[in-house]
């Protein structure tokens, strides 16, 4: 019975390791995407402020 549990546990470990590598890559991609979206938001917010100032004058 122990022999049957050993390989199954080893398979899970390998999958988790592979998954961890994908997660690190995904994290990097998501961090980049968040940074780009934050910059876009800041540009749009600045543009909106300029438009409000322009229409007030």
HURA-V398649 format. One record per backbone hydrogen bond with DSSP energy under -1.0 kcal/mol. NH is the residue of the N-H (numbers start at 1). CO is the residue of the C=O. Records with the same first field share a line. If there is no record, write none. Layout:
NH = CO + CO
This chain:
5 = 1
6 = 2
7 = 3
9 = 5
10 = 6
11 = 7
12 = 8
13 = 9
14 = 10
15 = 11
16 = 12
17 = 13
18 = 14
19 = 15
20 = 16
21 = 17
22 = 18
23 = 19
24 = 20
25 = 21
26 = 22
27 = 23
28 = 24
29 = 25
30 = 26
31 = 27
32 = 28
33 = 29
34 = 30
35 = 31
36 = 32
37 = 33
38 = 34
39 = 35
40 = 36
41 = 37
42 = 38
43 = 39
44 = 40
45 = 41
46 = 42
47 = 43
48 = 44
49 = 45
50 = 46
51 = 47
52 = 48
53 = 49
54 = 50
55 = 51
56 = 52
